[in-house]
Amino acid sequence: MRTFSLVKGLPVYERETGKMLGKVSDLCFTNTGKIEGLIIECKKFFERCRYIPMSAITAIGTDGVIVAASSAIKHVNLSEQSYSLYTHRGIAGKPVITSKGEKLGLLDDVYFHEHLGTIEGYEITEGFFADLTEGKKRIQTAPLTVSEEAIIVNTIV
């Protein structure tokens, strides 16, 4: 299990040729915590971002991501039930509120298990100074309810 911030920026390589296809820029997942894939930024300046489904990813290591074949990479086209951290319907930085009305902080990162393809928890920040003195919070949660203004969670802190 790792946080997405450790994967962001890793190069993506095609297993057969060793060719670098881009760098990881975002994570796509559903409100139930199932990881759908990764978004990669492109090497060429005018290309659009592309999407790698989890089924095409053979390994996520500390120094790179390995993809079975470059043909598995698609253009980003997320469904209504899909979210990303930063780009397409991004939820990072939104307030996280419990179903009982308590504000926990802002969503900062996710903990995920790459082999299972699931999000295991969410990292919440209450600001720079609170993070320094108290540390960031980690919550495990049931499905999210996401709106333009906030994220509502049933949580186990």
C-alpha positions as CSV (number, residue, x, y, z in Angstrom):
1,M,0.0,0.0,0.0
2,R,1.2,3.5,-0.9
3,T,0.0,7.0,-1.3
4,F,-0.6,8.4,-4.8
5,S,1.9,11.2,-4.2
6,L,4.7,8.6,-4.4
7,V,3.5,7.4,-7.8
8,K,2.8,10.8,-9.3
9,G,5.5,11.8,-11.7
10,L,6.8,8.3,-12.2
11,P,7.7,7.4,-15.9
12,V,5.5,4.9,-17.7
13,Y,7.3,2.3,-19.8
14,E,6.1,-0.2,-22.4
15,R,7.2,-3.7,-21.3
16,E,8.0,-5.0,-24.8
17,T,10.0,-2.0,-26.2
18,G,11.2,-0.2,-23.0
19,K,9.9,3.0,-24.6
20,M,8.8,5.7,-22.2
21,L,5.2,6.7,-22.9
22,G,4.8,9.6,-20.4
23,K,4.6,10.3,-16.7
24,V,1.9,9.5,-14.2
25,S,-0.1,12.6,-13.5
26,D,-3.4,11.4,-11.9
27,L,-5.4,8.5,-10.5
28,C,-8.9,7.5,-11.7
29,F,-11.3,5.8,-9.3
30,T,-14.9,5.3,-8.4
31,N,-16.8,6.6,-5.4
32,T,-16.7,3.0,-4.0
33,G,-12.9,3.1,-4.0
34,K,-12.2,0.9,-7.1
35,I,-9.2,2.2,-9.0
36,E,-9.9,2.3,-12.7
37,G,-6.5,3.4,-14.0
38,L,-3.9,6.1,-14.2
39,I,-3.7,9.3,-16.3
40,I,-0.4,10.0,-17.9
41,E,0.8,13.3,-19.2
42,C,2.3,13.1,-22.6
43,K,5.9,13.5,-23.7
44,K,4.8,15.7,-26.6
45,F,3.7,19.3,-25.8
46,F,0.5,19.3,-27.9
47,E,-0.8,15.8,-27.1
48,R,-3.8,15.3,-24.8
49,C,-3.5,13.4,-21.5
50,R,-4.1,9.7,-21.9
51,Y,-5.5,7.0,-19.7
52,I,-4.1,3.5,-18.8
53,P,-6.7,1.0,-17.4
54,M,-5.5,-1.0,-14.4
55,S,-5.8,-4.2,-16.4
56,A,-3.0,-3.0,-18.7
57,I,-0.6,-2.1,-15.9
58,T,1.8,-5.0,-15.1
59,A,3.8,-3.3,-12.3
60,I,4.0,-0.2,-10.3
61,G,7.5,0.1,-8.8
62,T,9.4,2.7,-6.9
63,D,11.1,4.0,-10.1
64,G,8.4,3.4,-12.8
65,V,5.2,2.0,-14.1
66,I,5.2,-0.9,-16.6
67,V,2.5,-1.3,-19.1
68,A,1.9,-4.5,-21.1
69,A,1.5,-2.6,-24.5
70,S,1.1,1.0,-25.6
71,S,-2.0,-0.1,-27.5
72,A,-3.9,-0.3,-24.2
73,I,-3.5,3.4,-23.6
74,K,-6.7,5.4,-24.4
75,H,-7.8,9.0,-24.4
76,V,-9.3,10.1,-21.1
77,N,-13.1,9.5,-21.0
78,L,-14.4,9.1,-17.4
79,S,-17.9,8.0,-16.6
80,E,-20.2,9.9,-14.2
81,Q,-19.3,7.6,-11.3
82,S,-15.5,8.2,-11.8
83,Y,-13.3,10.8,-10.2
84,S,-9.6,11.7,-10.3
85,L,-7.5,13.5,-7.7
86,Y,-6.5,16.5,-9.7
87,T,-7.8,16.8,-13.3
88,H,-11.0,15.3,-14.5
89,R,-13.7,15.9,-11.8
90,G,-10.8,16.2,-9.4
91,I,-11.5,16.0,-5.6
92,A,-8.2,16.9,-4.1
93,G,-8.5,20.0,-1.9
94,K,-12.2,19.7,-1.3
95,P,-13.5,19.8,2.3
96,V,-14.2,16.4,3.8
97,I,-17.3,16.2,6.0
98,T,-18.6,13.2,8.0
99,S,-22.2,12.1,7.6
100,K,-22.7,13.6,11.1
101,G,-21.7,17.1,9.9
102,E,-18.1,17.3,11.3
103,K,-15.5,18.8,9.0
104,L,-12.4,16.7,9.0
105,G,-10.2,18.9,6.8
106,L,-9.3,19.0,3.1
107,L,-8.6,15.9,1.0
108,D,-4.9,15.7,0.3
109,D,-4.0,12.3,-1.0
110,V,-5.2,8.7,-1.2
111,Y,-3.7,5.4,0.0
112,F,-4.1,2.6,-2.5
113,H,-3.3,-1.0,-3.0
114,E,-2.1,-1.4,-6.5
115,H,-2.4,-5.3,-6.6
116,L,-6.0,-5.2,-5.4
117,G,-6.9,-2.1,-7.4
118,T,-8.6,-0.4,-4.4
119,I,-8.3,2.7,-2.4
120,E,-7.6,1.8,1.3
121,G,-7.9,5.3,2.8
122,Y,-7.8,9.0,2.4
123,E,-5.2,11.5,3.8
124,I,-6.8,14.7,5.2
125,T,-5.0,17.9,5.9
126,E,-6.1,20.7,8.2
127,G,-3.4,23.1,7.0
128,F,0.3,23.5,7.1
129,F,0.8,24.3,10.8
130,A,-1.7,21.6,12.0
131,D,0.1,19.1,9.8
132,L,3.4,20.0,11.4
133,T,2.1,19.8,15.0
134,E,-0.5,17.1,14.8
135,G,0.3,15.3,11.5
136,K,-2.2,14.6,8.7
137,K,-5.2,12.4,9.4
138,R,-5.8,9.1,7.7
139,I,-9.4,7.9,7.3
140,Q,-10.8,4.6,6.0
141,T,-14.1,5.1,4.5
142,A,-17.2,3.6,2.8
143,P,-18.3,5.1,-0.5
144,L,-17.9,8.8,-1.0
145,T,-20.6,11.3,-1.8
146,V,-19.0,14.0,-4.0
147,S,-20.4,17.4,-4.9
148,E,-19.0,20.6,-6.2
149,E,-18.6,21.9,-2.7
150,A,-17.7,19.0,-0.5
151,I,-17.1,15.3,0.0
152,I,-19.3,13.5,2.5
153,V,-17.9,10.3,4.1
154,N,-19.0,7.6,6.5
155,T,-15.7,7.3,8.3
156,I,-13.6,5.2,10.7
157,V,-10.9,7.6,11.8
